[in-house]
Amino acid sequence: MMNRNDLRRADINLLVVFETMMHERNVSRVGEKLFLGQPAISAALGRLRHLFNDPLFIRTGRVMEPTSRAQEIYSNLTPALDSIACALSRCQAFDPTTSEATFHIGLSDDVEYALLPCLLRRMRIEAPNITLVVRRADQWQLPQLLAAGEISLGISHTLQLPANARCKRLRSIHPMLLRADSQPGGLDLDEFCRRPHAVVSSMGNVIEDADRALHLLGRQRKVVLAVPQFSALPVLLAGSDTIAIVPDYVARAMSGSGGLRAEAVPIALPQQDLSMVWRGATHDDPGEHWLRSRCSAFLGNLAEEPTQPTSVEVKISAVA
C-alpha cells in the first residue's frame, strides 16, 4: 500500500482526468469538459498508465473502455476525491453578498418555467454577483448529471439516485387542468374525455397517469399533441378546445398571464413529490449549503403564491 510520502508522486490533476474519462469514455469530450487540448489529455493518460502500471483504457471504436483495474481504481478514487473537495471547501468562507461563485444546477422543465423566476428575484437581492449555470434535467437525466459531477444540485421529480446523493422533499405536485376556451363551468368526465389533449414530455411519451386512471374507469382520452417543454403550451392551447394537465405551479404561472384558466382535474390522479437532490461531496460546502437553503425556502413554500415568468437581472447561462 502506498504510504503518505508516496503521495508526492501523485498529481491530483491526473486523478481528475481519470475520473472524467471514466464518465465520458472519449478523449475529445474529456478535453472539452476540462478545457484542455487533446494532446494534454493524451499526455495525462500516459502518465496515469505509468502511475498505475496498467493500460486503464482500451480504445473500442470511438469509445475508451476501462480495464478491470481502472474500474477497481475508480471505485476507490471517487470517494477520496469527494473527501478532498469537501476538505478544501471548508477552508473557504462564503458571503453571498460579495461572492462571485458559479453554481451548476439541474432543473426539470416545469421548475425552470414556473418556479425559477421567483427564486432568482430573491437571489438577486441576496447574492447579486453569483452565476447560475442551469441544465435541463428531468427525472431520467438527473442521476447521470449528478454522478458525472456536471451539476451539484438538481430539482425535479426523482427516480433512482446515485448512492452518494442526498435528497430533500420540497413540495407535492398537484395536477391541474389547463384550458383556453371560454365555455363556463368546469369540465365533467365526459367532456374531459371528449376534448383533445396536449402533453408535455421530454421523452416524447404520450401515456401518463391520466391515461392509467381513465383505463381503470373503462374510459380513454385522445392525445393529439406532445411537446418537449411547458413554455410552448400557452400559444398552442390558445383559441382551441385542447386541454392539458400540468403541475399546479405551472398552471398558476400560465393562467396568471391571461388567456388560460386552471381548474381541478375531473379524475383522481396520484400526487408526486418535487425533490431537491445534491451530491454528497458538496453537502458541507458553505456556498452549496446556502444555495440549498434558498431553494428550500423559496421553492418549497410557494403552494399558494402565484408565480409568473419575469425578467431578472442575474447572470444565467442556460445549457441544453
N, C-alpha and C positions, 0 to 999 in steps of 0.2 A: 504494500500500500504506500502511496506517495505521502511523504511527510510534509510539514509546513514549509521547510526550506525548499523542497522541490517545487513548490508553487511559483517560485520565481521564474521557472521555465514556461509557465502558462500565461497566455495573453488573453485577457477577458474578451477582447475584440474578436479573437478567433472563435471563442465559445459562442458568441452572439451569431457569428456567421454560420457555425454548425447548427445551432438551434433553428435559425431561419431556413437553412437548407432542408432540415427535416420537415418543415412546414410546406415549403414551396416546391421542392424537388426539381428545381430548374435554376441554372446559374444566372440567366438573364433576369429572372424575376427577383432573385435574391439581391442582385445588384441594384435593381430599381427600388426595392424596398429599403435597402440600407444606403442608398445614394452613393454607390461605389461602382466603378467600371468593372467590366467582365474580367480584365486581366488581374485586378486586385482580388476579386473573388476566387479566381483560379489559383492565385498565389496563396491565398489563405487556406484553400482546400489542401494544397500541397503541404503546407506547414502542419495542418491538422492530421494529415495522414502520417507524417513523420512523428508527430507527438504521440499518437495513439498506436502507431505501428500496425495500421490496418487501412485497406482501401477506402473504407467508410461508405462511399457512394459509387455505384456501378451504373454507367450510362446504359439505358434501355430505351432506344429511340430518342425522344426528346426529354425523357424523364430520367432523373438521377435516383435510382432505387437504393435505399440504405441497406448496408450489410447487417447481419445479426449483431455484430459488435457495435455498430452505430446505434441500433435500437437499444442495446443494453446501456450504452453511454447516455443516450437521450433520457432514458427513464430515471437515471440518477442526476443528470445535469439540470433538468428543468426546475426541480425544487431548490437546487443550490443557487441558480441564478435568481429565482424569485426571492430567496433569502437575502442575497446580496443587494438586490434592488430595494428591498424593504429596509435593510440596514442603512443604506445611503440616504433614502428618503427621510428617515427620522432625524437626520442631521440638518435638514433644511426646513427653516421656518416658512410658513405660508401666511401672507397677509393679502386677502382678496382685494383690498382697496388699492394696492400697488402692484400686485402680481401681473406678470405678462405671460403666464403659463398657457400652454396649449393642451386641451383635453380632447381625446378621441373617444366619441361616444357613438353607440348604435341605437337607432330608434326605428320602431315599426312605423309604417306609413301613417296610420291613424294618429299616433302620438306626435309625429312630426307636423302633421297638418293642424291638429286641434289643440294640442297642449304645449308644444314647444314655444309658440309666441308669448304665452303668459310667463313661462319660465324665463325667457330672455328679457322680458321687461323688468322682472325683478333682479336678474343677474346684472343687468346693465347698471343698476343703481349700486349694487354691492361690489361688483368687480368689472369696472369699465374697460379694462385693458386685456382681459383674457381672450383667448381664441378657442372657439369650438369647431372641431372638425367632425361633421355629422355624417355617419354612414347609414344607408338604408339597411336595416337588419330585421327581417321577420323572424318568426319562431324557428325556422329551419336554418337560417344563416347565422343567427346569433351565437350558437355554440362554437361554430368554426371560427368566427371573428374573435371571440374571447380566447379560445385556445391558441390561436396564432398570435395573440398579443396586438392585433390591429386595432382593437378598442379596449378600453379599460372598464367601461360601464355600458350596459345596454338596458333598454326599457322596451318591453314587448310582452305579449302573451308567450309564455315559455313552455318548452317541452323538456327534452333532456339537456343537461348542462355538463360542462367539464367537471371532473372530480374535484378540482380545487376552487370552484366558483362558489361565491356567496349569493344568497338570494333574499329579497325582501318583498313582500306583497305590498303594493301601493294602493290598490282600489279594486272594486268589482267593475266588470264591464257589462253594462246593461244594454241589451239590444233594443233599438228603437226603429220605427218605420219612418222613412223619409219620402215625401211626395211633393209634387209641384202643382197639382191640379187645384181647381177652386171648388170642387164638389164639397158641400158641407158635411160635417159629421165625420166620425171615424169609420174606417173600413171594417166590415164584418169578414168572417172567414171566407164566405163565398166570393166576395169582391176581391179579397186578398189573393185568392187562387186564380181568379179570372184575369187580374191585371198582369201585364208583362213586368218582369223583374230584371233589375241590374245588380250584379255582384262585383265586389272588389276583391281581386285575388292576384297576388304577385306571382303565383304559380299557374294561373290560368284555370284553377279549379272552379267548377260551377255547382258542385254538390256541397251543401253547407248544413249546419244544424237545422235550419228551417226545413230543408227537404226531408231530413230524417224524422223530424217531428210530424210533418204532414203525412209521411208514409205510415206512421203509427195510427193516424186517423183515417187512413184509406184515401187520402187526398194527395194532390200534387200541384205544383206551380210551374210556370213556364219562364225559364231564364232566357232572355233574349240578348243579353249583353254582359260580358265580363271584361273589366278594365283593371289595369295593374295598380292604380292609385286613386285615393279618395278625392283629390283635387279636381278630377275630371267630372265628378258626379253633378255638381250644380248646373253646368251647361248642358250635360246630356239628359238630365231629367226635365229641364225647363221646357214648358209648352207641350208636355206629353203626359200620358197617364201611367208611365213607367214608375215603379216604386223600387226602393232599395232598403235593406236592413243594414244599419250601421251602429257602431258604438254610441252610447248616449252623448259623450262629449263631442263626437264628430257631428251628431245631429244638432246639438246646440250651436256649434260653430257655424254650420251651414244655414240653419233656419234663422240665425241672427243676422245674416247678411241680406235677407229679403228674398222673396220668390219661392222659398221652400218652407215646409212646415213639418214638424215631427210629432209623432203620436205613438201610442203603445202598439205593439205587435199583437194581432188577434190570436196568437197561439202561444203556449208556454214554451220558452226556449231556455236552454241551460245558460247559466252565467259563468263566465270565465274571469280569471284574475289578470290584472295588469301588474307585472312584477318588474322590479329593478334587480339586475344581476351584475356582479363585478368580479374581477379576478382576485383570487386570494392574495396574490402578491402585492396588490395595491390597498389591501384592507386598512393598513395603518399609515398610509401616506397622508400627510396633513391636507394637501390640496385635494386629493381624491375624496377624503372624508368630508371636506367642505362641500364638494360638488354633490356627493350623495345626499347630504343633509338638505341642500337646496332642492334637489329633485324630489326628495321625500316630502318636503314641506309644501311645495307648490304644485306637484302633480298628484299627490295623494289626497289632497283636501279640496278638490275642485268640484265635488259632486253637485253642488247647487250653484256654482258660479259660472255664468255664461262666458264662453271663450270664443274669440274671433281672431282669425289670422290678421296680423298687422305688421307693419314695417318697424324694425327696431334698429337702433344704432349700436350694433355689436358685430364684431368680426366673426363671420361664419364662413367656413369653407365646406360646401356640400359636396360629398363624394358619392357617386352612384355605386 
